[in-house]
Amino acid sequence: MEEKILFVVTSVGRMGNTEMDTGYYLSEAAYPWKVLHDSYDIDFVSPEGGKAPVEGFDLNDSTNKEVWENEEFYNKVMNTMVPNEVHPEDYKGIFFVGGHGTMWDFPKSTEIMDIAVKIYENGGIIGAVCHGPAIFYNMRLNDGNYLIDGLKITAFTNEEETHMNLETTVPFLLESALISRGAIFEKDDIFKEKVVIDKRIITGQNPASAKKTGEKMLELLNEINED
């Protein structure tokens, strides 16, 4: 049986009380999926299950188009599992796709956090890109400590949020929030590729970092499987 990875996407399709649409960011799912799919069976889960809202829907991007038109990807992202359908012991890793919607539901999704902690404490890896690291804000290990306390990570930066004029729309600034949980936050200039690896946690700063985040996940998964 092919080993499995779990992709997590947001269920939120609207930015707070605004009229602005959001969801998971397509390229942040498509690029890592393409990298990992040949080696792993990939499932999708979201906090509410079912059809996941999508933003950044650019099919002029050849990878986005290829993956979106892949029947397996499309069916899974249109029919995401609910958390209680997931068996954490089945997965070697979990990947949190970004998109602004995550800022509203990931930090409240205790069931998703529990799944991630079980995978991690079972020796699996955690990947997250852009706003995907919003899941870390309230994620604690079984010893009660925040998962990211003392770890090097990256995520969508305060400067990037301000550049998009969304700093007062999002419920909190992700960079500041993660630092408040003890993270050692690393970053590059806005919208530049940046990937950080610490222990079994791999994070990417922004959409430009999605492919490399997937590649580093694959490398680490292969290393773990060789041990």
Stockholm file with secondary structure:
# STOCKHOLM 1.0

chainA/1-227         MEEKILFVVTSVGRMGNTEMDTGYYLSEAAYPWKVLHDSYDIDFVSPEGGKAPVEGFDLNDSTNKEVWENEEFYNKVMNTMVPNEVHPEDYKGIFFVGGHGTMWDFPKSTEIMDIAVKIYENGGIIGAVCHGPAIFYNMRLNDGNYLIDGLKITAFTNEEETHMNLETTVPFLLESALISRGAIFEKDDIFKEKVVIDKRIITGQNPASAKKTGEKMLELLNEINED
#=GR chainA/1-227 SS CCCEEEEECCCCCBCTTSSCBCCEEHHHHHHHHHHHHTTSEEEEECSSCBSCCEECCCTTSHHHHHHHTCHHHHHHHHSBBCGGGCCGGGEEEEEECCCTTHHHHGGGCHHHHHHHHHHHHTTCEEEEETTGGGGGGGCBCTTSSBTTTTCEECCSCHHHHHHTTCTTTSSSCHHHHHHHTTCEECCCSTTCCCEEEETTEEEESSGGGHHHHHHHHHHHHHHHHHC
#=GC SS_cons         CCCEEEEECCCCCBCTTSSCBCCEEHHHHHHHHHHHHTTSEEEEECSSCBSCCEECCCTTSHHHHHHHTCHHHHHHHHSBBCGGGCCGGGEEEEEECCCTTHHHHGGGCHHHHHHHHHHHHTTCEEEEETTGGGGGGGCBCTTSSBTTTTCEECCSCHHHHHHTTCTTTSSSCHHHHHHHTTCEECCCSTTCCCEEEETTEEEESSGGGHHHHHHHHHHHHHHHHHC
//
